[in-house]
Amino acid sequence: MNEFGLALLVALTGWWFSTGVILWLVHRSQRHHRKIFALSTLTMLLAFYGVATSVYESTPQSVVLAFCLALLLWGWLEMGYLMGFITGPRKAACPDGATTASRMRLGLGTCLWHELTLLAMVAVLFLLSWQQPNQTALWTFTVLWLMRWSSKLNLVLGVRNYNQSWLPEHLAYVHSYIPRRVLNPLFPVSVVVGGVVTFLLFNAAMQTPELGLMIGLTLAGAIAALGTLEHLFLMAPLRDAALWDWAAPDRGPAVTKSEPQS
C-alpha cells in the first residue's frame, strides 16, 4: 500500500511540474524558442534511448524512469505545438457560422502535423515495448494521447471553462474553434469512460503480486484519473489554472467572458 501511495505521488507531482515547466518555457520570448526546442529535441531523442534500455527490466526504479521518460516525450510534443514548430497547414480562424463538422475538419488542419507526429511516437513506443516486461512508457504515453484526443473533441463541441491565456499569441486563432457551452453530448461519455479506465488500471494494480507491474499500472491509472479530472475542469466554473500561476503568463482571466450556450 505504501508503494501504491508513492506511485500516486510521483504521478501527481510529475503531471503538475511537467505542465508548469512546459508553460513556463513556451511563454519565454519567441527569440529563445528555437534554442529551447532544439535542446528539447535532443532531450526527446535521449528519452527514446532511455525507453529502449528501460523496457528490459520491470524493477520499481526502471518503471518510474520509464514513466518520467514518457512525460519528457509528451512535453517535447506539447512544446512543439505551442511554440508553433509542429502545428498544421491551417493557421487561420474558424469561419463564422461554421457547422460542428466543418469546425472539426478545419480544426484538424490547425494541428495535423502534431497529430501525425503523436501517432508516430506511439508507434515507436509500441515497437520498443513489444513483448518486453516494462510497458510503463507505452501505457503512460497512450493514456495521455487518448485523454488528449477526448479533450480536443470536447473543446470543439463546446466547453464552459477554457484557459485561453495559456495559448501564446501566435496561436490566437485556435480560440475561434472552441465554442462556449455549459455541456456537450460527448462530455458525460468522456468522464464515464475515463472513470472506468482509471478503475480498471487501479484494480489491476491492486491485484498483481509483482511490485514493478503494480507501480506501472498505478502510474498509468493516475494519469487516467488526472486526465478525467481535467475533463471535469473543462465544465466546472473553477479556476484550475491557479495550480500553475507560477508558470503561466499574466494575460487576463483564464476563462473567457463569452456567455456559454445551452
C-alpha positions as CSV (number, residue, x, y, z in Angstrom):
1,M,0.0,0.0,0.0
2,N,2.9,2.4,0.7
3,E,4.2,1.7,-2.8
4,F,0.8,2.5,-4.2
5,G,0.7,5.8,-2.5
6,L,4.2,6.7,-3.5
7,A,3.4,5.9,-7.1
8,L,0.3,8.2,-6.9
9,L,2.5,11.0,-5.5
10,V,5.1,10.5,-8.3
11,A,2.3,10.7,-11.0
12,L,0.7,13.8,-9.4
13,T,4.0,15.6,-9.0
14,G,5.2,14.7,-12.5
15,W,1.9,15.9,-14.1
16,W,1.8,19.2,-12.2
17,F,5.5,20.0,-12.5
18,S,5.9,19.0,-16.2
19,T,2.8,21.0,-17.1
20,G,4.2,24.0,-15.4
21,V,7.7,23.7,-17.0
22,I,6.1,23.5,-20.5
23,L,4.0,26.6,-19.8
24,W,7.0,28.5,-18.5
25,L,9.2,27.6,-21.5
26,V,6.5,28.3,-24.1
27,H,5.9,31.8,-22.7
28,R,9.5,32.8,-22.8
29,S,10.4,35.3,-25.5
30,Q,10.0,33.9,-29.0
31,R,13.6,34.7,-29.9
32,H,14.6,31.9,-27.5
33,H,12.1,29.3,-28.8
34,R,14.4,27.8,-31.5
35,K,17.2,27.2,-28.9
36,I,14.7,25.8,-26.4
37,F,13.1,23.5,-28.9
38,A,16.5,22.3,-30.2
39,L,17.6,21.4,-26.7
40,S,14.3,19.7,-26.0
41,T,14.6,17.7,-29.3
42,L,17.9,16.4,-28.1
43,T,16.2,15.5,-24.8
44,M,13.5,13.8,-26.7
45,L,16.0,11.6,-28.6
46,L,17.7,10.7,-25.3
47,A,14.4,9.9,-23.8
48,F,13.6,7.4,-26.6
49,Y,17.0,5.9,-26.0
50,G,16.2,5.7,-22.3
51,V,12.9,3.9,-23.0
52,A,14.7,1.5,-25.3
53,T,17.0,0.5,-22.4
54,S,14.4,0.5,-19.6
55,V,11.9,-1.8,-21.2
56,Y,14.0,-4.9,-20.4
57,E,13.5,-4.6,-16.6
58,S,10.4,-4.1,-14.6
59,T,12.1,-3.1,-11.3
60,P,10.5,-0.2,-9.4
61,Q,13.4,2.1,-10.5
62,S,13.1,1.2,-14.2
63,V,9.3,1.6,-14.1
64,V,9.5,5.1,-12.5
65,L,12.2,6.0,-15.0
66,A,10.1,4.9,-17.9
67,F,7.2,7.0,-16.6
68,C,9.4,10.1,-16.4
69,L,10.7,9.5,-19.9
70,A,7.2,9.3,-21.2
71,L,6.4,12.7,-19.6
72,L,9.6,14.1,-21.3
73,L,8.4,12.8,-24.7
74,W,5.0,14.3,-24.1
75,G,6.5,17.6,-23.1
76,W,8.5,17.8,-26.3
77,L,5.4,17.2,-28.3
78,E,3.4,19.8,-26.5
79,M,6.2,22.4,-26.8
80,G,6.5,21.7,-30.5
81,Y,2.8,22.6,-30.9
82,L,2.6,25.6,-28.5
83,M,5.8,27.1,-29.9
84,G,4.5,26.7,-33.4
85,F,7.0,24.2,-34.8
86,I,4.6,21.2,-35.0
87,T,1.1,22.5,-35.8
88,G,-0.7,22.1,-39.1
89,P,-1.2,23.6,-42.5
90,R,-4.1,25.8,-41.4
91,K,-3.3,28.9,-39.5
92,A,-6.5,30.9,-39.7
93,A,-9.5,31.4,-37.6
94,C,-12.7,29.3,-37.9
95,P,-15.2,31.0,-40.2
96,D,-18.3,32.5,-38.5
97,G,-21.3,30.2,-38.6
98,A,-19.3,27.0,-39.3
99,T,-21.1,23.8,-38.5
100,T,-19.7,21.3,-36.0
101,A,-18.5,19.0,-38.7
102,S,-16.7,21.9,-40.5
103,R,-15.2,23.1,-37.3
104,M,-13.8,19.7,-36.6
105,R,-12.4,19.3,-40.1
106,L,-10.8,22.8,-40.2
107,G,-9.7,22.4,-36.6
108,L,-7.8,19.2,-37.6
109,G,-5.9,21.3,-40.1
110,T,-4.6,23.5,-37.4
111,C,-2.8,20.6,-35.6
112,L,-2.5,17.9,-38.3
113,W,1.4,17.7,-38.2
114,H,1.1,17.5,-34.4
115,E,-1.4,14.6,-34.6
116,L,0.7,12.7,-37.1
117,T,3.8,13.1,-35.0
118,L,1.9,11.9,-32.0
119,L,0.8,8.7,-33.8
120,A,4.4,8.2,-35.0
121,M,5.7,8.5,-31.4
122,V,3.1,6.0,-30.2
123,A,4.1,3.6,-32.9
124,V,7.8,3.9,-31.9
125,L,7.0,3.3,-28.2
126,F,4.9,0.3,-29.2
127,L,7.8,-1.2,-31.2
128,L,10.3,-0.6,-28.4
129,S,8.0,-2.1,-25.8
130,W,6.8,-5.1,-27.8
131,Q,6.8,-8.2,-25.6
132,Q,9.1,-6.5,-23.1
133,P,8.4,-6.6,-19.3
134,N,8.4,-2.9,-18.8
135,Q,5.4,-1.3,-20.7
136,T,5.1,1.8,-18.5
137,A,6.3,4.3,-21.0
138,L,3.9,3.0,-23.7
139,W,1.0,2.9,-21.2
140,T,1.6,6.4,-19.9
141,F,2.0,7.9,-23.3
142,T,-1.0,6.1,-24.7
143,V,-3.2,7.2,-21.8
144,L,-2.0,10.8,-22.4
145,W,-2.7,10.5,-26.1
146,L,-6.3,9.2,-25.7
147,M,-7.2,11.6,-23.0
148,R,-5.9,14.5,-25.1
149,W,-7.9,13.4,-28.1
150,S,-11.0,13.2,-25.9
151,S,-10.3,16.7,-24.6
152,K,-9.8,18.1,-28.1
153,L,-13.2,16.6,-29.2
154,N,-14.9,18.2,-26.2
155,L,-13.3,21.5,-26.9
156,V,-14.5,21.5,-30.5
157,L,-18.0,20.5,-29.3
158,G,-18.0,23.3,-26.7
159,V,-16.9,23.7,-23.1
160,R,-17.6,26.1,-20.3
161,N,-14.1,26.6,-18.8
162,Y,-11.2,27.1,-21.2
163,N,-7.8,28.6,-20.2
164,Q,-7.2,30.6,-23.3
165,S,-4.4,32.6,-21.7
166,W,-2.3,29.5,-21.9
167,L,-2.1,29.7,-25.7
168,P,0.7,32.0,-27.0
169,E,-0.3,34.9,-29.2
170,H,0.8,33.2,-32.4
171,L,-1.9,30.5,-31.8
172,A,-4.6,33.0,-31.0
173,Y,-6.7,31.8,-34.0
174,V,-7.2,28.4,-32.2
175,H,-9.7,30.2,-29.8
176,S,-12.2,30.6,-32.6
177,Y,-12.6,26.8,-32.9
178,I,-13.8,26.4,-29.3
179,P,-17.4,27.4,-28.6
180,R,-18.5,28.1,-25.0
181,R,-21.3,25.7,-23.8
182,V,-22.5,24.6,-20.4
183,L,-22.5,21.0,-21.7
184,N,-21.9,18.9,-24.8
185,P,-23.1,15.4,-25.6
186,L,-19.6,13.8,-25.5
187,F,-18.7,15.2,-22.1
188,P,-20.6,12.6,-19.9
189,V,-19.3,9.8,-22.1
190,S,-15.7,11.0,-21.8
191,V,-16.0,11.3,-18.0
192,V,-17.6,7.8,-17.6
193,V,-15.0,6.1,-19.9
194,G,-12.2,7.9,-18.1
195,G,-13.5,6.8,-14.8
196,V,-13.9,3.2,-16.0
197,V,-10.3,3.1,-17.4
198,T,-9.0,4.6,-14.2
199,F,-10.8,1.9,-12.1
200,L,-9.6,-0.9,-14.3
201,L,-6.0,0.2,-14.1
202,F,-6.0,0.7,-10.4
203,N,-7.9,-2.6,-9.8
204,A,-5.3,-4.4,-12.0
205,A,-2.5,-2.7,-9.9
206,M,-4.0,-3.9,-6.7
207,Q,-4.4,-7.4,-7.9
208,T,-0.9,-8.1,-9.3
209,P,1.7,-9.6,-6.9
210,E,4.6,-8.1,-8.9
211,L,5.8,-4.8,-7.5
212,G,7.1,-3.3,-10.7
213,L,3.9,-4.1,-12.6
214,M,1.8,-2.7,-9.7
215,I,3.7,0.6,-9.8
216,G,3.5,0.8,-13.6
217,L,-0.3,0.2,-13.6
218,T,-0.7,2.7,-10.8
219,L,1.2,5.4,-12.6
220,A,-0.9,4.9,-15.8
221,G,-4.1,4.8,-13.7
222,A,-3.1,8.1,-12.0
223,I,-2.6,9.7,-15.4
224,A,-6.1,8.4,-16.5
225,A,-7.5,9.9,-13.3
226,L,-5.8,13.2,-13.8
227,G,-7.0,13.3,-17.4
228,T,-10.6,12.6,-16.3
229,L,-10.2,15.4,-13.7
230,E,-9.0,17.8,-16.5
231,H,-12.2,16.9,-18.4
232,L,-14.3,18.0,-15.3
233,F,-12.3,21.2,-15.2
234,L,-13.5,22.0,-18.7
235,M,-17.0,22.2,-17.5
236,A,-16.7,23.3,-13.9
237,P,-16.6,27.0,-13.2
238,L,-13.3,26.7,-11.3
239,R,-10.0,28.5,-11.8
240,D,-7.9,25.3,-12.1
241,A,-5.2,27.4,-13.9
242,A,-4.3,28.7,-10.4
243,L,-2.3,25.4,-10.0
244,W,0.2,26.8,-12.5
245,D,0.2,30.5,-11.7
246,W,3.9,30.3,-11.1
247,A,4.4,29.2,-14.7
248,A,1.7,30.8,-16.8
249,P,1.7,34.4,-18.1
250,D,-0.5,37.0,-16.6
251,R,-2.6,38.0,-19.6
252,G,-6.0,38.3,-18.1
253,P,-8.6,35.8,-16.8
254,A,-8.3,32.1,-17.5
255,V,-12.0,31.8,-18.5
256,T,-13.3,33.9,-21.4
257,K,-16.1,36.3,-20.9
258,S,-18.3,34.9,-23.6
259,E,-21.5,33.5,-22.4
260,P,-21.9,29.7,-22.5
261,Q,-24.6,28.5,-24.8
262,S,-27.1,25.8,-23.8
